[in-house]
Amino acid sequence: MIVVWGPEADTVTAFEEVHKRLVDALDGVPHETRQPFADGHTDFERILPGPDRMYPDTDSPPTAIARDRVEALRRKLPPVPWDREKRYAAAGLPRPTIHYLIRRGGAELVDLVAQSLGEGSLRRAGFFFGERLKALQRAGIDVGAISPKRWVELFALLEERPAARDIAGDLVSAMAAAPDRTAAECFATLRPQPPPPDWERRARELARAAHRRCAGKPRAAGWRSGMGAVLRTLRGIVPAREIAEVVERAVGAGEGEAASALEMEA
């Protein structure tokens, strides 16, 4: 005979637990943890971890979760991977880059940039955080020192000043070295001056001089030499796309060279 004494709800629960233990004992040694005593006998301590103990924890009382709390938590959840993959693919990112962003990190920054500057910036941010950032890290740049706010400032600057895209690596390095400074302040330390009024004339002179030094070589070599000479002076001040157009008109271009240059900012 088993006598259980106490509040009615507790006695019903206690009886059910005693009954379960009796049934388990008929099958052999119950699955439980026991505590030893100095005289050699043992006593029940707790059941072994399992669904009845771990989910939920039987040592804690039930906790009511309000619907508004569930909804608040749901709003903070990131997009599911398959939705991100579809959205990134529609923006023109290749699958390996998409999978790297989702699995290895970077997708949050891509979404932050797109949310702040518009979906049109998603492709550029995706290529940067999914591909170029790895090279900067391997070069020893502490990109982790740059806050999300600063990353948004960087891409806003790149939209406003396309020429800054050609020195993005140098700009990120400056931002990592001085994380308290804005992207615009770091850019000013690298390229403080605006494009000179006669930059096109100067670019043509530099390109033609470099091209003449390549006399006798294939035309593409002369074009590349002229392009390099101009970039050394105007890189980060004038967009590479515009420089390439001026150099092409000044000295011509080898097959495919001008097209490649015009894709430098893509």
C-alpha positions in Angstrom: 0.0 0.0 0.0 1.2 3.5 -0.9 -0.1 6.5 0.9 0.4 10.0 -0.6 -0.5 13.0 1.4 -0.6 16.7 0.3 -2.5 19.1 -2.0 -4.7 17.2 -4.5 -2.8 18.2 -7.6 0.5 17.3 -6.1 -0.7 13.9 -4.8 -2.0 13.0 -8.3 1.4 13.8 -9.8 3.2 12.0 -7.1 1.1 8.8 -7.6 1.8 8.9 -11.3 5.6 9.1 -10.7 5.5 6.3 -8.2 3.5 4.2 -10.6 6.0 4.8 -13.4 8.9 3.8 -11.1 7.2 0.5 -10.2 6.7 -0.3 -13.8 10.3 0.5 -14.6 11.5 -1.7 -11.8 9.8 -4.7 -13.3 12.0 -4.2 -16.4 15.3 -4.2 -14.5 17.5 -1.5 -13.0 15.8 2.0 -13.6 17.7 4.5 -15.8 18.6 7.0 -13.1 21.5 8.6 -11.2 21.9 7.5 -7.6 23.8 9.2 -4.7 26.0 7.0 -2.5 26.2 7.2 1.3 28.9 6.4 3.8 27.3 3.2 5.0 27.3 1.8 1.5 23.6 2.2 0.4 22.4 4.5 -2.3 19.3 6.6 -2.9 17.6 8.1 -5.9 19.1 11.4 -7.1 17.7 12.1 -10.5 16.6 10.5 -13.7 19.2 10.2 -16.5 19.1 13.0 -19.1 16.5 12.4 -21.7 13.4 14.0 -23.2 11.5 13.9 -19.9 14.2 15.7 -18.1 15.9 18.0 -20.6 12.9 19.3 -22.6 11.6 20.9 -20.5 13.8 20.8 -17.4 11.7 19.1 -14.7 13.6 21.0 -12.0 12.1 24.3 -13.1 8.4 25.3 -13.1 6.7 26.0 -16.4 7.2 29.5 -17.8 4.4 31.2 -19.7 5.6 32.8 -23.0 3.4 35.6 -24.2 2.6 35.9 -27.9 4.0 39.4 -28.2 7.4 38.1 -26.9 7.4 35.4 -29.6 6.6 37.9 -32.3 9.3 40.3 -31.0 11.9 37.5 -31.2 10.6 36.5 -34.7 11.2 40.0 -36.0 14.8 39.8 -34.9 15.5 36.6 -36.7 17.7 36.9 -39.9 16.2 35.9 -43.2 16.3 32.2 -43.9 19.2 31.0 -46.0 17.1 30.0 -49.1 15.4 33.4 -49.2 18.8 35.1 -49.1 20.2 32.8 -51.8 17.3 33.6 -54.1 17.7 37.4 -53.5 21.5 37.4 -53.9 21.3 35.3 -57.1 18.8 37.8 -58.6 21.3 40.5 -57.9 23.9 38.7 -60.0 26.1 37.1 -57.3 27.6 33.7 -58.2 26.6 30.7 -56.1 30.0 30.1 -54.5 30.0 33.7 -53.3 26.5 33.5 -52.0 27.2 30.3 -50.1 30.3 31.8 -48.6 28.4 34.9 -47.4 25.6 32.8 -45.8 27.8 30.1 -44.2 31.0 32.0 -43.3 29.6 35.4 -42.4 29.2 38.6 -44.3 25.5 38.3 -45.2 24.5 40.5 -42.3 26.8 43.3 -43.6 25.5 42.9 -47.2 21.9 43.2 -46.0 22.8 46.2 -43.8 24.4 48.1 -46.8 21.5 47.2 -49.1 19.0 48.3 -46.4 20.8 51.6 -45.9 21.7 52.5 -49.5 19.1 50.5 -51.5 19.0 47.1 -53.2 21.1 48.5 -56.1 24.2 48.3 -53.8 23.6 44.7 -52.9 25.7 43.2 -55.8 28.7 45.5 -55.1 28.5 44.7 -51.4 28.2 41.0 -52.0 31.3 40.8 -54.1 33.2 42.9 -51.6 32.3 41.0 -48.5 32.2 37.6 -50.2 35.5 37.8 -52.2 37.6 40.9 -51.8 37.5 41.0 -48.0 39.3 37.7 -47.8 42.3 39.1 -49.7 42.4 42.1 -47.4 42.4 39.8 -44.4 45.2 37.7 -45.8 47.1 40.9 -46.3 47.0 41.5 -42.6 44.4 44.2 -42.5 42.3 44.0 -39.3 38.9 44.4 -41.0 37.2 43.2 -37.7 38.1 46.6 -36.2 35.7 48.3 -38.6 32.1 48.7 -37.2 29.0 48.0 -39.3 28.3 51.8 -39.3 31.7 52.5 -40.9 31.1 49.8 -43.6 27.9 51.6 -44.5 29.8 54.9 -44.7 32.3 53.3 -46.9 29.8 52.1 -49.5 28.0 55.5 -49.3 31.3 57.1 -50.2 31.9 54.7 -53.0 28.5 55.6 -54.5 29.2 59.3 -54.1 32.9 59.2 -55.2 33.3 56.4 -57.8 37.0 57.1 -58.1 37.4 55.9 -54.5 36.6 52.3 -55.7 40.0 52.1 -57.3 41.7 52.6 -53.9 39.1 50.7 -51.8 41.9 48.4 -50.4 43.9 51.4 -49.2 40.8 53.0 -47.8 39.8 49.9 -45.8 43.4 49.7 -44.5 43.1 53.3 -43.3 39.7 52.7 -41.7 41.0 49.6 -39.9 44.0 51.6 -38.5 41.7 54.4 -37.3 38.3 52.9 -36.6 37.0 56.1 -34.9 37.4 58.1 -38.1 34.7 58.2 -40.7 35.2 56.8 -44.1 35.2 60.3 -45.6 37.9 61.4 -43.2 40.1 58.4 -44.1 39.5 59.0 -47.8 40.6 62.7 -47.4 44.0 61.5 -46.0 44.5 59.4 -49.1 43.2 61.6 -51.9 42.4 65.1 -50.5 42.3 67.0 -53.8 39.5 67.0 -56.4 40.2 66.1 -60.0 42.3 68.9 -61.6 40.4 70.8 -64.4 42.9 69.8 -67.1 43.2 66.1 -66.0 42.1 64.9 -69.5 44.9 66.8 -71.2 47.5 65.6 -68.7 46.2 62.0 -69.0 46.6 62.1 -72.8 50.2 63.4 -72.5 51.1 60.7 -70.0 49.5 58.0 -72.1 51.1 59.0 -75.3 54.6 59.3 -73.7 54.3 55.9 -72.2 52.9 54.5 -75.5 56.0 55.9 -77.4 58.3 54.1 -75.0 56.7 50.8 -76.1 57.3 51.4 -79.8 57.8 48.1 -81.6 55.7 46.2 -79.0 52.1 44.9 -79.5 49.5 47.7 -79.4 48.0 46.3 -76.2 51.3 46.6 -74.4 51.5 50.3 -75.3 47.9 50.8 -74.1 48.6 49.1 -70.8 51.7 51.2 -70.3 49.8 54.4 -71.0 47.0 53.3 -68.7 49.4 52.5 -65.9 51.1 55.9 -66.2 47.9 57.7 -65.9 46.6 55.6 -63.0 49.7 56.3 -61.0 48.8 60.0 -61.1 45.0 60.0 -61.0 44.1 56.7 -59.3 41.5 57.4 -56.7 40.9 60.9 -58.1 39.2 60.1 -61.4 37.3 56.9 -62.0 39.2 54.2 -63.9 36.3 54.0 -66.3 36.8 57.6 -67.4 40.6 57.2 -67.5 40.3 54.2 -69.8 38.1 56.1 -72.2 40.6 59.0 -72.4 43.6 56.6 -72.9 41.8 54.7 -75.6 41.1 57.8 -77.5 44.7 58.9 -77.1 46.6 55.8 -78.1 44.0 53.1 -79.0 43.7 49.8 -77.2 44.5 46.2 -77.9 41.6 43.8 -78.5 39.7 43.4 -75.3 41.9 45.7 -73.2 39.5 48.7 -73.2 36.6 46.5 -72.4 38.4 45.0 -69.5 39.3 48.4 -68.1 35.7 49.6 -68.3 34.8 46.7 -66.1 37.2 47.6 -63.4 34.6 49.3 -61.3 31.9 46.6 -61.7 
